[in-house]
Amino acid sequence: MQINVKGHQVEVTPALRDYAAGKFERVTRLFDQLHDVTIVLGIEKLLHKAEITLAVSGKTLHADATAADMYAAIDVLVDKGEALLRKHKEKVTDHRAETVRAARYS
């Protein structure tokens, strides 16, 4: 799994890159079928904007967040990314009792 941090009309410093990658390492433990994470950091007028694209087993999930500070935008984005992955994982998981019982006791 790769974590790519890019800047849109903004220079991404090593501190920002390490902060964003460190925060999203926690998200990668949530779902093991995560292939690629792309984080785009930018500034629009006075707000700092962070966008994420998650490539997950045939689907692409997208979220964005804005805040007055880039680090705050990354924190909000991590929370949104976790919510997206939890929702996707819940949809993918098979909840039928027969299948689960057969797999558990065979």
Steps between C-alpha positions, in 0.01 A plus 500: 500500500628842406431836658560787255495858629481772234460875504270701276669840459661440841841366590463194721763515771651183649321580828159511325581185304600309815197627693252397229665162442515432874132579547395278211710206621232461767229487232680227308466264796122536481461338158756259353383519136613859462722536191588865461453821699548837329488817709489839325565808712416849377387850592182666374475867594546497877414135568734205495356207309590132517358233266540125512446230242494140621534214252324202657452169315334630185349817647626852551396690813542878521475755782611856559532731799570868556627682807687813601817297559650226278558266795137542609384426145707179501347397835145553369592310185625203703165481680309516171727236345441266793124546468515427126701183554275378781192552283663323204615212720148461640357484147756242387466275806262208462253505790303186421494272803519168310815594317670631810397199709617256232837675468546518877417134582643318199 
